[in-house]
Amino acid sequence: MSENAVTTSRADAALACRRLIRRGRAATLATALASDGGRPYASLISVAFDCDLSPLMLFSDLSDHTRNLAKDDRASLLIEEASNLKNPQTGPRASVVGRIANTADERHKRRFLARHPEAARYAGFADFRVFRLGLERVHFVGGFARAYWLTADEVAPDPAAARAVAEAEDAILAHMNGDHAAAVDHYANVLLGRAGSGWRMTGIDPDGADLRLGGRFARLEFAKPVADRGEARQELVRLARDKG
């Protein structure tokens, strides 16, 4: 196998990994149990992702995993689409490794609540805070015998693109939901096969957009990553014209 083929394989794996992570809404969080000498401890959490792919979480100070992180901030998140398959070993999953810290960035809180609006009823409680995982590396399994250790630089989108899209996100969402509601329904109905009208775009990043109708969530993936507001507009226009 040529060196270029190997590079292409890793690049394809990195993109598939990033798309898998972006689709995630829940994850298994692994921390070191502070009350039991660092014994491995796993818990189910809700998760969202920043434009740069950093996982965002809302934790209570009273939870075991928050207490664990106060003593040892190292953690891993397992995001998977394998458990509902006949043979789970054939399904994709990603173990995201890094360190978790509290974030006071209001944009992080908005992105989390956009994906998990039901959390708004307790997000304002004094003991709840938003946390961010600083991505270090990812172990991606794309199926049986398809495993890769990927660096943060390989998996994450271009930093400049992530910043540009993050800065434009509010304006893009307001424009799409206010002026192009029919296009948003087209994305959900025609391109994603999801029923219902009144879908709203709740988030956008270099790789795609998040859609929601009531309690239903859908992920619209771009053909390729976009670098800024202009490219995002071009891709959204193209998808609005796509007949599926």
URURKA-V350755 format. One line per field, one symbol per residue. psi: psi as a letter, one per 20 degrees, with the letter a starting at -180 (. if undefined). burial: # if it has 16 or more other C-alpha atoms within 10 Angstrom, else .. A space follows every 50 residues. Layout:
psi: ???
burial: ???
//
This chain:
psi: prhhggggghggggghgghgghiqiqrppprpohilkjppppqprqqrpr hjjpppqoqqiiqghghghhhojprqpopqlhhjqgnhiiqqqpoppaqp qqpjohhggghghhhmhhihiihiqhjpqpqppopgrpopoiapkmqppq rghhgqrpghgggghghigghggggghhilhhhghggggghikprqqjqq piqqriiaqpqqocjqqqpopqhqqqiagghggghhgghhipj.
burial: .........#..######################......##...##### ##########...######..###########.......########### ###....##.######......#.....##############.....### .#.#####..######.##..##..##...##########...#....## #############...######..#####..#..##..##....
//
